[in-house]
Amino acid sequence: MGNRILTLILVGAVAAGIGISILSQQARDPFLQGLTMQQGEILKAQQRIERKLGTGPTDKAMPSGIAGSAQLQALEQRIATLEAQLKNIQEDNIAPQLPSGPPPEDFTTVHDIPVTHTPIIGDKNAPVTIVEFVDFQCPFCANFYGPMVEAVEAVDGKANYMIKNYPLSFHPQARPAAKAAFAAGEQGKYAEMTKVLLENHTNLSEETFKKLAKEIGLNVNRFWKDYQGKDTQWEQYIQDDIDLGNKVGVQGTPTFYINGRKTNARDTESWKREINAALEE
């Protein structure tokens, strides 16, 4: 009986240690501070058992016979149950700390994507509008822009498209390139500048912007004056596009929307099917 009592005391001490450790961790761990009511009740039960173990009878005063044995077994069972429950609490509160990936893509919601400052390329009255969120240094934007434009041109004025800017932090020339496109738009050459910027996405710089402005027939002096002099305006346009992208679920570039709904079309034939489906709607 003495050995069993000693074992019980040791088990109780371990349980008490676990309880104290968890309570201490809860005080500083934001995840553990969010324990459920059920988990809180388990910790209260732990405290009650600790108090009972601390004030319980010694081996000399422990009841003997069947009644004493039953009481001891019941207490041991409660401690074992409590240890299992405490282990579950620890596991439940470790799980939320594991890193999680981005939310799944949403291809069903129709988002409101206003035109605002963005030039519409193509027939402004077309029933289908494609929006592309672009980073001008992004190689994928360069690869998938062409097929989308080909599909728009192939449907005889039934679709148009808009470019929204979503420069990524690791592409330092993406934001200046967006400003160059806006500056070209002051002379009615936004679409042309967009095309050549993406074609030269690996070699973007201010010298490249001037060179491309000349190639597409801009007044280079005026272009440069607009590029530099309207910087605050261009910055606001870009930030507005970024905020919009965050709102409608952009997770990277390029991200395309057709009449407000995200699409994974990436080649000319897929774009044609998407446009026709939108026309049927």
Summary of the structure (lengths in Angstrom):
residues: 281
radius of gyration: 33.3
end to end distance: 81.6
largest distance: 105.5
contacts: 803
relative contact order: 0.12
helix: 61%
strand: 9%
